[in-house]
Amino acid sequence: MIELKGRAVAITGAASGFGREMAMRCHALGAKLALADIDAAGLATLEAELKEMKADFFAAKVDVSKFEEMQTFAAKTFSLYPDVALFFNNAGVEISGTIWELSMKDWEWVYGVNVFGIIHGIKSFIPEMLKQDKEAIIINTSSLAGLISGHNSPIYLTGKHAVVALTEALELQLQQYQSKIKAFVFCPAYVKTNLHQAERNRPAELINENAEYYQTEDYKKKQGMMQYAVPNGMELDQAMDIVFEALEKDLFYIQTNPEFLPRIEQRFNNIMDNKRPVFAG
Ligand SMILES: NC(=O)c1ccc[n+]([C@@H]2O[C@H](COP(=O)([O-])OP(=O)(O)OC[C@H]3O[C@@H](n4cnc5c(N)ncnc54)[C@H](O)[C@@H]3O)[C@@H](O)[C@H]2O)c1
């Protein structure tokens, strides 16, 4: 495991869930923290706690879907803390529903955060981390959804597939250029965070005006699956133990729930056998 003491850790989506837990753990390990989130109130609560704990940190309101905001966050991070050991490229949101019914605003919102947010993070942090020429880590948060075929949350699932492929390409290029940075892709299944309430931080300009589809049983059923699965998922600290263990063991695909491995295997078997995925309800 990379030494974090005295070095900096930058985190997006820091005000809640995985980001917040990562911030607390890295502070406990002696790291300085650069924290970004779109949720100003959530950040303020975290800031108060960290001040109480005498943490060395700064927190910034950042919308990761906006490249300039991510660049400003990275610039502030490297000016205050020129030695970044870990970048947790993690902010994310969720929506479920049927592909042809979901609105273009839904696609723009979720891809803006979950896909472009990750790209903005890589483009803003990796060049500076390369210049450090020291061992460092980037963890991109994808999901189990990025590894399987599924029907419930197509915008989320396809975006998370992009994050897996992006991180594989990133890792290969980091090796190609013999860098000291290692990439990891975090693919949790269901973990108790506030992901099922992602709408709370949806920008006003991306809220659906014609809300008819969102009143249907189809939408409610699909969204209801996430509403149930996340609060009934794994405990957050258990999931974060798995992350740190994976970093220790150098496991590229950080997975929380081995019981879902057959779903991944099934997808790859379908590809190998050139079989159509079959709806299983
Ligand atoms: N919890 C799960 O079961 C689960 C499973 C698979 C993947 N994930 C992924 O984990 C990551 C973290 O989510 P979480 O589960 O901790 O949920 P969470 O809602 O508790 O935390 C996500 C954080 O991201 C922030 N955020 C949302 N939009 C943003 C934006 N535009 N710019 C900056 N910050 C923004 C939110 O304000 C929130 O603080 C996400 O990428 C999510 O897709 C979670």
The ligand as a Gaussian input file, in Angstrom:
#p B3LYP/6-31G(d) Opt

LIG

0 1
 N      -23.548000       3.076000      -3.242000
 C      -23.573000       2.127000      -4.138000
 O      -24.264000       1.115000      -3.972000
 C      -22.733000       2.261000      -5.383000
 C      -22.605000       1.137000      -6.216000
 C      -21.831000       1.262000      -7.366000
 C      -21.175000       2.452000      -7.651000
 N      -21.328000       3.530000      -6.829000
 C      -20.630000       4.777000      -7.201000
 O      -19.983000       5.348000      -6.092000
 C      -19.742000       6.739000      -6.367000
 C      -20.042000       7.565000      -5.140000
 O      -21.440000       7.497000      -4.869000
 P      -22.010000       7.132000      -3.430000
 O      -22.577000       5.779000      -3.524000
 O      -21.013000       7.437000      -2.373000
 O      -23.269000       8.127000      -3.385000
 P      -23.517000       9.469000      -2.550000
 O      -24.717000      10.086000      -3.164000
 O      -23.549000       9.165000      -1.107000
 O      -22.224000      10.351000      -2.869000
 C      -22.009000      10.899000      -4.159000
 C      -21.467000      12.327000      -4.007000
 O      -21.247000      12.862000      -5.339000
 C      -21.668000      14.238000      -5.308000
 N      -21.980000      14.741000      -6.644000
 C      -23.095000      14.511000      -7.392000
 N      -23.029000      15.225000      -8.520000
 C      -21.860000      15.906000      -8.510000
 C      -21.233000      16.806000      -9.405000
 N      -21.810000      17.170000     -10.571000
 N      -20.021000      17.317000      -9.076000
 C      -19.436000      16.975000      -7.891000
 N      -19.986000      16.144000      -7.001000
 C      -21.191000      15.613000      -7.306000
 C      -22.890000      14.216000      -4.409000
 O      -23.207000      15.521000      -3.946000
 C      -22.455000      13.251000      -3.316000
 O      -21.830000      13.948000      -2.257000
 C      -20.608000       7.073000      -7.584000
 O      -19.786000       7.180000      -8.735000
 C      -21.538000       5.888000      -7.692000
 O      -21.986000       5.668000      -9.004000
 C      -22.084000       3.453000      -5.703000

